[in-house]
């Protein structure tokens, strides 16, 4: 009966499962920093500082995009609605500018044939759907940060409540072991994800620079941040290769695809499982299966839930 009531109580929160689980994982990973800050400042201020750090990390993609578009923004504001002036202004963009310059005749013909205003009106429904998804993503990110702050600022009360609930079901020693291993497993998963982001971002930076791709730093930031999503780095590499190929740099495009996929594959198969397993004291193959199996079983939640559940079970079975 207690389990049924708990399940019914959690049911309304399932639409927000991804941001809540992500916030709990970030809170577990940030707990050592939170405890260190609490020695000098009140818990609410320490939680605010930690949440601000994660907010800055979440804003990095937007800052990278702004860095790419900033040089052309003043000219875009001053340009009239004349398509030729818009095209001339857009050619100043660091990434798409050379592509537009090389195909300006085709772009002018497309504008004349499709009339952008009519095209936008015809696809207004799809654009509203995309806007709704983006708004939902922003709201979920804000929810995750709010949950993160709430958990960190009240972590002692939450820990006591969880301990009390666990001890009503299992023995006190077992409850303490479960709490310890869940926290350590979550921290291990975050260590693995951070290590993968650093691997993909740092190794792709010289690759993008050597290929002659404009805004190499922004591309590497995108690689690092999208490394946590299945297929995210592949999207970045395909876009980068397509841009290079459109500029006539076919060799550089093929190099980006080949070397880039070697970097990401080595990170997914070796670096992330190795870091996660080392932090969680679990075999490499077990962690690798937990990562891929978690995504298969739980979707996006499986990136965190899969390894955490497997690492916790392994620790409870084999650790003293």
N, C-alpha and C positions, 0 to 999 in steps of 0.2 A: 504493500500500500504506500509506503514511504517513497519507493522508487517511482511509482505511478504518479504520485503528487508532484514529485520533483520534475518528471518528464513533462507533465502538463504545465508546470510553471515556466519551463524553459521554452516550450513550443512557440509562444508569441515572438521570441527573439530569433528564431531560425532564419528569417529573411536577412538578418544582420549578422549571420554567423561568421562570415569572412572577416569583417572589420573587428568583431569582438575577439575572435581567436587570434588575429594578428596583434591586437592591442595587448592581450594577455601574454603572448610570446615576447613582445617587446618589453613588457613590464618585467617579466622574469629575467630577460637578458640585461635589463637596466638596473636590476635590484642592487648589485654591488656598488654602482655609481651612486644610486639613491641613498644607500646607507652611509657612504662616505660623505656625501653632501650634508646629510642630516646631522653630522657631528658639528657643523658650523652654522647651519641655517635651519629654520623650522621645516617640518615635513612638506607643507604645502608649497613652500618656496623651492625646495629641492625638486619636488615633482614638476613644478613649473619650468625649472631650468632643464631638466631631462626632456620634458615634452617639447620645449623650444628647440633642443638639439635635433630631435627626430623630425620636427616640423621643417627645419632648415634642410634636412636630408630629403624630405618629400618634395621640397620646392626646387631642388637642383634641376630636374628636367625642364621646368618652366624657365629657370634662369638661363639654361643652355639654349633653349629656343629663342629667348629674347636676345641673347648675345649674337645669334645668327641673323636675326631680323632687324636689330637696332639700327644698323647703318642706313637702311632704306626707309625706315618709318617716317622721318621728317619729309622726305620727298614724296612719299605716298600721301601724306596729309595734304600737301600742296597741289597734287596733281588733279586735273579736272576729270570729267567722266569720259573724255575722249579716249577711245581704245588705244590709239597710237601713243598717247602720253602715258597711259597706264603701263603699256608694254615697255616703253622706254624706261620708266621708273622701276618696274619690276626687274629689269635686267641688271640693276645695281645690287640685287640680293646676292649674298656670297655663295649660295648653293645652287639655287634654281636659275640665277641670272645667266650664267654661261649656256645653260640648256635652252632658255628662251631665246637668247641671242642667236644660237645656231639654228633654231627652227622658227624664227619670227614670222616667216611667210605662212607657214602652216598654222601658226597660232592665230594670225590675222584672218586667215580663211575660216578657221573654226569659229572665231568670234562672229564673223559675218554670217555664217551658216546657222549657228545655233542661238544667237542672241541671248547672252547670259541671263538677262532678266526673265525671259520666257522659260529658259531652262531651269532657273531657280524656282520659278512658280510651279513648273510641272513636277518638281521633286521636293516640294515643300514638306510633304509628309515624311519622306525619308530624312530630310534635314532636321525636322522636329524630333524624330526618333533618335538621331545621333546626338542632338542637343540634350535630350532627356537622359540618355545613357551617360553623357559627360557630367551632367548635373548630379546624377545618382552616384557616379564615381567620386565627385568632390564631396558630396554629403557623407558617403561612407568613410572617406579619408578623415573628414572632420569628426565623425563619430568615433573612429579608431583613436584619434588623438585625445578626444574627451574621455574615453574609457581608460586610456593609458594614464592620463593625469589622475583620474579618480582612483584607479587601482594603486598607483604609486603613493598617492597622498594618504591612503587608508590601508596600506599593505599589512600593517600589524593587526588591525581589526579583522581584515579579510582572512589572514592566516589563522587567527584564533577561531574564527567561525568555521573554516574548512577543517581544522583539526578537531573541533568539537563534533562536526558532522561525521567525519571519518571514524572517530572513536566510538560512535554509536553503532557502527557497522562491523568494524574490525578491532583487533586488540591495539593497545596504545603503541607497542613497539612496531607493529606492522603499519599503523597509520603514520608514524614518524618516518619509516623507511619509504613509504609511498610518496609522502610530501617531499622528502629529500631527493628522491630519484626523478620525480616529475620536474622539479625545479632544475636539477642538473641536466636532464635530458633536453629541456627547452632551451637552456643556455647553449648546449652543444649544437642544437639545430641552428640557432642564430649565428653562432660562430662559423658554422659551415656555409651559411648563406652569405655572410659578410666576406668570408675568404673567397668564395666563388666570384662575388662582385669585384673584389680587388684584383683577382686573377684576370678576369675578362677585361676589365677597364684598363689596367696597367699594360697588359700585353697587346691590346688592340691599339693603344695610343701610338706607339712607333709604327705600327702597320699602317694606320691611317695617314700619318705624317709622310711616310715613305711613298705612299700611293699618290701623293699630291692632292688629296681630298681637302677641300676648304673646310674650316671649322673642325679640325681633327679632334680637338679637345672635347667639343660638344658631342661628337659621335662616340668617343670613348666613354663619356659620362652616360650616354644612352645605353651603351653596351653593358656597363656596370649595373645600372638600375634595372634594366630589363632582364638581367640574368636570372632574377628570381622567378620569372614567368616562363613556363614551357614554350619554347619557340620564340621567345622575345628577342634574343640575340640574332636569331636567323632573320627576322624581319629587318633589323638594323643593317645586317650585312647585305641582304638582297637590295635594299634601297641604296646603300652606298655603292654597290657594284653597278646597279642600273644607272646611277648618276655618272659614274666614271665611264661606263660604256657609251652613254649618250654623248659624252665629250670626246669620244674617239680613243680613250685609254683602255683598250680591250685587255691588254696584258695586266694592267693594274687592277682592273675589275676581277679578272680570273684569280689573281693573287689574293685579293681581299676575300673572295669566296673560299678559296682553298685553305689559306693560312688561317683565316678567321674561323672557319668551321673546325680546324684542328685545335685551335685555342679553346673554343667553347666545348668541344667534345671531351678534350682532356680535363677541362674543369668539371664538367658534369659527371664524368665517369671516375675520375681519380681524385681531384682536389677536394670537392665538396664532401664526398663520402669519407675520405681520409681524415679531414679536419673534424667532421661530425663524429666519426668513430673514435678518434683519438680523445676528443673532449668527453665522450660518453663511455669510453672503455668498451667498445663493441667491435666485432669483426667487420672488416671492410665490406665484404660481400653482403652481410646482413643489412648494413646501413644503405648500400646501393639498392637492394631490393625494397627496403622500406621507403625510400624516396620515390621510386617509380611505382611501386604498389600503392603507396598512399595517394598519389595523383589519380591512379586508376580507380581506387575505391571511393575517394572523397572529393575528387575534383581539385579545385584550387586549395581547399582546406587541407588536402592531403600533403601539400608541400611542408606543412608544419605538423599536422596531426600524425601522419604516417611515421616519420622518424621518432617523434616524441613517444608514441605508443609502443613502438618496437624497442626503443632504447630503455624505456621504463620497465617493460616486461623482461628484457634481458637482464637488467640490473637486479630486479627483484628475484629472479631465478638463480642467478649465478654469483651475485655479490654477497659478501657476508655482512 
